[in-house]
């Protein structure tokens, strides 16, 4: 029995991030259990300049029908997931990773004798400067966020993000 579409899409998004971290020569780990909203911890293996083993934590979301607004992707996030990333005070920086994926799973990966192409692309967003939202019964359950397209995840931008260089993590 094949995976349910939503689960398959999520696994593709998480594998996309893992492949990117591997290509960047970074260490990656999945927290167990997934209780705190973090899907991947990505770290530099050892010192990087003055930093010793810098790392980030990523919450991975996927979207197969992205909505464009200006130079951003508009995405609706559950408030409880948003709050796991929002605001200051995290010892390890947290970011949202939004992976735009094909509508059909048959287009997730194209393999040939010399390469494998993973479709489509990942983007990151820091919510560290955003306010934590109320989660009471009267408050909205989702929040619309804008993920800038310039925050494209590449080997170089992911490495910069891990190093804490947010400006270097944009294209």
C-alpha positions in Angstrom: 0.0 0.0 0.0 1.6 3.3 -1.0 2.0 6.2 1.3 -0.9 8.7 1.7 -0.2 11.8 -0.5 0.3 14.3 2.3 2.8 11.9 4.1 4.7 11.2 0.9 4.9 14.9 0.1 6.2 15.6 3.6 8.8 12.9 3.4 10.0 14.3 0.1 10.4 17.7 1.6 12.4 16.3 4.5 14.6 14.2 2.2 15.2 17.3 0.1 16.6 19.2 3.1 18.7 16.1 4.1 20.1 15.9 0.5 21.0 19.6 0.5 22.7 19.3 3.9 24.7 16.3 2.8 25.8 18.1 -0.4 26.9 21.0 1.8 29.0 18.7 3.9 27.0 19.5 7.0 25.9 17.1 9.7 22.1 16.4 10.1 20.0 14.7 12.7 16.4 14.2 13.3 15.3 14.9 16.9 13.3 12.0 18.5 10.6 12.3 19.4 9.4 15.1 17.1 7.8 16.9 20.1 9.1 20.4 19.7 8.3 21.0 16.1 11.8 20.5 14.8 12.3 18.1 11.9 16.1 18.6 11.3 19.0 19.9 13.2 21.8 20.9 10.8 25.3 21.5 12.1 28.8 22.4 10.8 31.1 19.5 11.7 33.5 21.3 14.0 34.8 24.9 14.1 33.8 27.4 11.5 35.9 30.5 12.0 35.4 31.8 15.5 32.3 29.6 15.9 32.5 26.1 17.3 30.1 23.6 15.8 27.4 26.2 14.7 24.0 24.7 14.1 20.4 25.5 13.3 17.0 23.8 13.7 14.5 23.5 10.9 10.8 22.9 10.8 10.1 21.5 7.3 6.8 22.3 5.5 5.9 21.4 1.9 3.5 22.9 -0.6 2.5 21.6 -4.0 0.2 24.5 -5.0 2.2 27.6 -3.9 0.6 31.0 -3.9 2.9 33.8 -5.1 2.7 37.3 -3.6 5.2 39.8 -5.1 8.6 38.2 -4.5 7.4 35.8 -1.8 5.6 32.5 -1.3 2.5 32.9 0.8 1.9 30.0 3.1 -0.6 29.3 5.9 0.9 27.8 9.0 -0.8 26.5 12.1 -0.4 29.0 14.9 1.0 26.2 17.2 3.7 25.4 14.6 4.4 29.1 14.1 4.8 29.6 17.8 7.5 26.9 17.9 9.6 29.1 15.7 8.6 32.6 16.7 10.2 35.0 19.0 13.6 35.3 20.7 15.2 33.1 23.3 16.1 29.9 21.4 19.6 28.7 22.2 19.9 27.2 18.7 18.4 29.4 15.9 15.2 28.0 14.4 13.9 28.5 10.9 11.0 27.4 8.7 12.1 25.5 5.6 9.3 25.6 3.0 9.9 23.1 0.1 7.9 23.7 -3.0 7.1 20.3 -4.5 5.5 18.9 -7.7 1.8 18.1 -7.5 2.5 14.5 -8.5 4.9 12.2 -6.6 6.1 10.7 -9.9 7.9 14.0 -10.5 9.7 14.3 -7.1 12.9 12.8 -8.3 14.4 12.2 -11.8 17.3 9.8 -11.9 19.8 9.2 -14.6 23.3 7.5 -14.7 25.1 10.8 -13.9 22.7 12.7 -11.7 19.5 12.8 -9.6 17.3 15.9 -9.8 15.1 16.6 -6.8 12.1 18.8 -7.6 11.4 21.7 -7.0 13.1 24.1 -4.5 13.4 25.0 -0.8 13.2 28.3 1.0 13.9 29.5 4.5 12.4 32.0 6.9 13.4 33.2 10.3 10.5 34.1 12.7 12.9 35.2 15.5 11.7 38.8 15.2 8.0 37.9 15.1 5.7 37.9 18.1 4.4 34.6 19.5 0.6 34.5 18.8 -2.2 33.6 21.2 -3.5 30.0 21.1 -6.7 30.4 23.0 -10.1 29.1 21.7 -11.1 32.6 20.3 -7.9 33.2 18.3 -7.3 32.1 14.7 -5.8 28.7 14.3 -3.6 29.6 11.3 -1.4 32.5 10.2 -0.4 33.6 6.8 3.4 34.0 6.4 5.5 35.3 3.5 8.6 33.4 2.6 10.9 35.6 0.4 12.0 33.9 -2.8 15.5 35.4 -2.3 15.8 32.9 0.7 16.4 30.0 -1.7 18.1 27.1 -0.1 21.3 26.1 -1.9 24.5 24.5 -0.7 26.0 28.0 -0.2 22.9 29.6 1.5 22.4 26.7 3.8 26.0 26.8 4.9 25.7 30.6 5.5 22.5 30.0 7.5 24.2 27.5 9.7 27.0 30.0 10.3 24.5 32.6 11.4 25.1 34.8 8.3 21.5 35.6 7.3 22.5 38.1 4.7 24.8 35.5 3.1 21.9 33.1 3.1 20.0 35.0 0.4 20.5 35.1 -3.3 
